[in-house]
Amino acid sequence: MAEPRHKQVTHLLIGGMSTAAVGVEEVFSWLSPWRRRSNNVAKNVWFIGGPDGEMVEIEKLLISLGEEVVNLGLGWGAKALDYLPQILAVMERGDTPVLIELDGLLVVNHHMDDSGREASILQVCAILGKEPTRWMQLVAANDVSGFFGLRDFGATPEDIERTMRFDREAQGFTLEMEAISAQAVADAEYIVDIDLTIVYLPFSKFAAAKAILWLSGHKNIVCIAADGEIEFQGDGAVAKAVAKEFASSNPWSGGSGLGHAGRPDAYVGGYANTEKLVEFVQAQLGSTFR
C-alpha cells in the first residue's frame, strides 16, 4: 500500500531533500500529483522564513501584489516542518506552497549549498514576473554580500548606511545593541599581519559590529557571542574550510564569495569550540597571507 501523502510530505521536510536545496520547478513537479484537478489555476502560497531586511521586503512585495502569505513570525533557523499543518492544508486544497529560506525544504534560497545563487528577493521577483526596484536590488546586494555587495553594486555611502541599518532593524537591533556593538568593536582584538579582528559580544547578533568594521576597511572578522555562537566573516576559501573542518557542529554558511579565495563576502557560523575555531581561522589566514 502506498504511503499516505501527508506522511510523504513529513518525510520530505525531515529528510529526503533536507540536506540540499531544490529548485522551484522540481518542487512544483513533486507536488503536482497531490493537487486537485480543478478548472481553477492553482495559486502559490508563500511561507516566510526568519526575519531580516530581505525577508521584510519580500513579504511587503507579496502582500502588495495580493499574494497569499503565511508568516508565523519564526526566528532564524526556521524550518519547513514548523509550517507542516499549513503546508498540508495548502496542498490539500490544490495550491502550491512556496517556501522561502526555510530549513528542511528550500525552494527560494541562496544560503548553504545554494550560496552563489541570486538573492531570494530577486528569485521571488522572477517567479512573479516583476522587475525589481533599485531598493530591492540594494537589499539583495546587502543580503548576499553585505557591504561588499553594496559597494560593487555602485551604492552611494548613504545607500550603504541606509540599507545595512534597515537590515539590522528588521533583525531586531535596538539602539542599546548598536551602542554595545560599537563598544565591542572598540575593545576588539586586531591581528595586523593576517587582517583579522576578533569581537566579543553579549548577544548573538553580529550585523552592527560587522558594519562598523567593514566601513573601517576590515575584511576578516570573528564574532563570538556569550552564548557560544561564533561566526567567521571574510575570505571565501577560509569560510569554506571552516565549514568543512567543523562540519560535526552543523554550521551554517553563505555569501556570494563562499569557496572563493580572496573574496571577503562569505561567512560561516555555528556553535563550535571557540578556541579551536579561532586557531583554525588564524592558521588558514596565515597561509593565505604568506
Secondary structure, DSSP 4 states (H G I P E B T S, - for coil): -PPPHHHHHHHHHHTTTTTS---HHHHHHHHGGGSPP-SSPP-EEEE--S-SHHHHHHHHHHHHTT-EEE-----TT-BGGGGHHHHHHHHHTT-EEEEBS-BTS-SB--SGGGTTSPPHHHHHHHHHT-PPPHHHHHHHHHHHHHHHHHHHHT--HHHHHHHHHHHHHHHT--HHHHHHHHHHHHT-EEEGGGTEEEEEESSS--HHHHHHHHHTT--EEEEEETTS-EEEEE-HHHHHHHHHHTGGG--EEE-TTTT-TT---EEEEES--HHHHHHHHHHHHHHHH-
